[in-house]
Amino acid sequence: MEIRSSNPVLNQKFWSNLTGTEQMTIDGSLRKIGYLLGLTVVSALVSAVLCLTALNNGNGSLYISAFMGIGFIGGLIIAMVVFISRPKNPAALMSLYAIFEGMAVGAMSLMLELTAYKGIALQAVFGTMAITATMYVMYTSRIIRPTPAFNKVIGGLVISIMFLYLTSFFLGTFTGYDVPFLHSSGPIGIGLTTFILIVAALTLISDFGFIESGARYGAPKNMEWYAAFGILVSLIWIYIETIRLLAKLQAFRE
């Protein structure tokens, strides 16, 4: 028996290295998803409030940059630790990931509220909810099925996009150059972000399939954390790409 997903967090390596006597359930996975998502939202709100307070004191730009940098880099490091070490009790690490990503997302949302237009963060939240609901309906109605071929294609695209963003980060940090069109607001830049958002949304199909298969085939209980973590990674990615797309569309109209 083999369980696959396009999400790097939810793959066969995790399945084969995790053991336990209690079995994974869909309800248990949902509770853990709710916990991690709630932690992310609270962290994002605290981050936004702290940055807004600092902005009123004249230090807003510094706080926003610091929260985004620490949040995204800290989240990436923790995700890599989880991916490589595959701890049997990952709750603490995944909670830290939610907090770090919440810090970054809160600061980023505030920055775009100030530089793009007011209300963009709320629109991105509703957009993320609509995309998630759409993917769930497509999954439950079997319009899109997480077949092995589907998971391989989406998984390959996810890895390619992550490599693209890492290349952009290192080029921007150390050379002053950037990947063409990745951050531009022209038609090609908007099209590229739209494509990335579609890929991010499709990872949810694999995630849903992984959770259902894990519960059906008796995956160990701690796989609920990995399932929740995989969903959280996808939701944060969808939100970030949604708010970036909205900002690009606004800049293009102007």
N, C-alpha and C positions, 0 to 999 in steps of 0.2 A: 504494500500500500504506500502511495506517495502523495504528498500534499504540496502543491506549488502555488506561488504567487509572484507577480511582477514586482512587488515591493521588496527591496533588498532586505528589509527587516524580517519579512515573512517568507522564508525559503526552506528548502529541504534540509539544509545544514542545521538550522535551529531545531527542526523536528527530530532529527536523528541524534542530537546531542542532549536533549532534554528528557528527563524521566521523572516519573512520580506515580503515586498510587491513586490519587484522586483524578477525576477526569474533567476535562474542559467542558464548559457549557456556554450556550449563547447568552443566557442571562448573566452569567459571571463575566463574560467579555464585555457586555453592555455596561455593567456597573463600573468596570475598570475604565472603559472609554469615558463614561460620564465623569469619573473622578479626575482623570488626567486632563480632559477638556475643561472642566471647571477650574482646575489649578492654573491652566494656561490663561483662561479668561480673567481670573482674579489678578494674576501677575501682570497681564497686559493693562488692566485698569490702573493698578498701582503705578506701573511704569509711566503711563500717560499722565497721571496726576502729578507725579514727581517732576516730570519733564516740563509740564505746564507751569508748575510753581516756580521752577528754576527759570523758565522763560520770563515770567513776570519780574524776576530779580536780575535779569540780564545775562543769565548763564544757560539759557535754553538750548542753544546750539551745541554747547559742550556736553550737556546731559544727554541730548538725543543721540549724538554720535557715540558717546560712551555706552549707553544702554543698547544701542543697535550692535555695536562692535562686540561688546562682552556677551550679549545674548546670542547672536548668531554663531560666533566662534565657540563659545561655551557649549551651545547646543550641538554643534558639529562634533566637537571632541567627545561629548558624552555619547552621541549616537555611534561614533566609531568604536568607542569602548564597548558598548552593548553589542555591536555587530561582531567584533573580534572575539571578545571574551565569553559571550553568551552565558551570563550569570544565571544560576538557578533561581535566585531571588532578586529579580531586577527592579522591584518596586521603587527603591530609593533612587536609583539612577534614572529611572524613567520620570519620577517626580521632579528631579532636578532638571531634566531635559524640558519638561513642561514649563517650569519656572523661567529658565533661560530663554526659551522661545517666546514666552509671554512677554518678557522684558523687551525683546527685540521687536516683536510685533506691535506692542503698545507704543513704543517710541517711533517706529516707522509710520504707524497710522496717524499719530499726532503730526509728524512732519508733513505728510501728504495732506492732512486737513488744513495745514497752514500754507502750503505751497501750491496745491492743486485746486481744491475747492472744498468748502464746508459740506460735510455730509458724506464724503467719499468713503469713510470707514464703515458707516452704517450700511451704505449701499453694497460694499464688499462683503459684509456679514450676511446680508440677505442673499447676495449672489452665491456665496458659499453654501448657504442652506439650500437654495434652489438647485444648485448643481448636485449636491449630495442626495437630495430627494429624487432628482431625475435619475441618477445612477442607480439608486436603490430600486426604483420602479423598473428600470431596464434590466436589473439583475433578477428581481423576483419574477418578472414576466418572461424571463429567458430571451429577451430581445438581444442581449449581449451575454455570451456565456464565457466564463474564464477557462477556456480550453488550454491545454499545454502550449499550443501554437500561439494563442492570444497572449498568454503570460510571458512567453519568450520574447515576442515582439515588443510588448510594452516594457518589459524589463530591460531590454536592450536600449530602448529610447530613453528610459529613466537614467540609466548609467551615462549615456551620451550627453544628456542635458546637464547632469551633475558635473560632468567633466567640463562642459562648456562654461558653467558658472564658476568653477574653480579656476579655469584658465583666465576668465575675466577678472576674478579677484586678484590673482597674482600679477597679471599684466597691469592692472590699475594701481596696485600697491607698489610695485617695484620698477615699472617702466613708464608709467604715465599714458600708455596706450590701452585700448580696450578691444573687445571682440566686436566686429562691425555689426550694427543694427540691433544688438542685444538690448541696449538701453535707449535707442532712438525712438522718436515719436512719429516717424514717417510711416507710410503704408507698409513697408517691409518690416519695420520694427514692431508695428501693431500686429501684423500677420504672424510674426515669429512668436510674440507673447501669446497670441490666441492659440497657436499650435501647442505651445508648452502647457497652456491651461487645459487643453483637451487631453493631453497625455496625463497630466496630474489627475484629472477627473476620472480617466479610465483606470487608474491604479485602484480606485475604490472597488471596481468590479472584481479585481483579483483579491482584494482584502475581504470583501464579503464572502467570496467563495472559499477563502482560506478558513474563515471563522466557521462557516457552515460545515465544511469538510472535517475540520478539527473536532467539532462537537459530535459529528456523526461517527467518526472512527475512533473516538476515545483518546484524544490527545491529552497529555498530562495537564494538570490544573494550572501550572505556571505558564502555559502557553496562552492563557487568557491575557496576561500582561503583554506578551509579545504581539498578540492580535490587537489589543488596545493601542499599543505603541505604534504599530503600523498604520492604523486608522488615523491617529493623531498626526503623524508625519504627513500623511496625505492631505488632511484637512488644513493644516498650516500651509502647506505648499499651495493648495487651491486658493486659500485666502490671499496669500502674497501675490500670486499671479493675477488674481481678480482685481486687487487694488492697483497693481501696476498697470493693468490693461485700462482701467478706468482713468488713471492719471494720464496715460498716453493718449487716449481718445480726447480728453479735455485739452491737452496741449496741441493736438492736431487740429482741433476745431478753432483754437485761438490763432 
